[in-house]
Every structure is written in structure tokens, then in C-alpha cells.
């Protein structure tokens, strides 16, 4: 296990043996081989799906904060969370429509 992590950390390419000889294929962050002939659509599907899953997991974890037995929060806190999530969803729609990019908009300290 440690050796596998070391190999992934020290190597950013995978060796591929072909009829023409040895070639290197780039690897993604988690060690997945990225095909050199990957289309933009395939790249989108490969990248977007785990990112959406991550966002959904984050929202599910945030929903756990609604447990009053464990957490104390004010209605204002919930309004701020909902507002920033709404803004971020709107910015997401604008980005896919080719309009603008967002910034980090949330902090309880502001």
C-alpha cells in the first residue's frame, strides 16, 4: 500500500507498451490514466461526474448540521447558508451559459 502511494506520488505518467515501443500517458490526480485522444466531451464526463458527487456529498454532510441535539444555530445562519448556495448555483448557471465566474462568497465571520 505504501509502495503504491509512493509510486503514484513520484510518477505522473504511466508506461504503456505498444507495437511502436514504449510511450507515456499522463495520469490524473488520483492516478487514473488519461487517454491522449480523449475528447472534450469525454473529459467533461470524466471530470464533472465526481465533482457533482463531491458537491452532493458536501450538501449531505451540511444537512447533518440541522441536528439540534448536536448543533446550535440561529435562523440567520440558515438564511446565510441558503443565500450563498443560491448565489453559487446561479453563478454555476451563468458559467455554463458562458457569462461569468464566481468567487469565494461565504464566511460566518463577515
N, C-alpha and C positions, 0 to 999 in steps of 0.2 A: 504494500500500500504506500509506504513512504517512498519507495523507489519510483512508483508510478507518478506520484506528485512531483518528485524531483525531475523526472523526465519531461513531464508536461511543462514545468516551470522553466526548464532550461532549453526547451526546444519549441520554436514557433513554426516549425514546418514538419510535415510528415513525409517520410521517404516512400516513394511509390516506384515499384519496379515494372517497367513496361518493355515492349519489344524493342523500343528505341534506346533503352538504357534506364538510368535512374533519374527520376525527376522529383522535385519537391512541390508539395501542395501546401498552401497556407492553412494554418489552424485558427479556429475561433478562440475566444477567451477560455472556454471550457474544454478545449482540446478537440472539438469537432472539426473534421476536415471540411474545408470549404472548396467545392469544386471550382476549378479555374473557369469553366464555361457556364457558371451559374447565371441565370437570367435575373434581371431586376425584380421580376415577379416572384421568382423562387427565393431570392434573397429577402424580399419583403415578408413572404410567408414564414421563412425560417426565423427571422428576427422578431416580427410583430407578435407571433403567437406566444412565445414565452414571456414577452414583455406585458401582454394583456393578462396572461395568467398571474404574473407578479403583481400587477395593479389590483386584480381581483383578490388575490391573497392578502394584500395590504388592506384593502377595504374590509375583508372578513376579519382581520385582526383588529382593525379600528372599531368595528362593530362590537367586539368584546368589551370595549371601554364603556359600553352602555350599562354594564352590570353595576347597579347601585350598591350591591353588597361589597364590591371591591373598590369602586371608584366614586369620587365625589366631583361633580361638575355642575356648572351653572347653565341655565338656558342660553346665556350669552356665548358660552363656549361652543355649544352645539351650533348656534347660528353662524359663528365664525367658521367652523369646520365646513358646514354646508355651503356657505358662501364661497370659500376658497375652492372647494371641489367643483362647484357650479362654474366658477370662473375658469378653472383649469379645463373642464370639459368643453366650454365654449372656445377656449384657445386651441384645443385639440381640433375641433371642427374647423376653425379658421386656418390652422396649419395645413390640414388636408385639403382645404379649398385654395391653398396657395397664398394665403394672406400674411400672417404674422407668426412670430414665435413668442412663447411666454417666458416668464422669469419666475424665480422662487418667490411666492407670494404669501407664505404662511409663517407666522410665528406668534405664539401666545405672548411673547414679550413686547410686541409692538402695540 
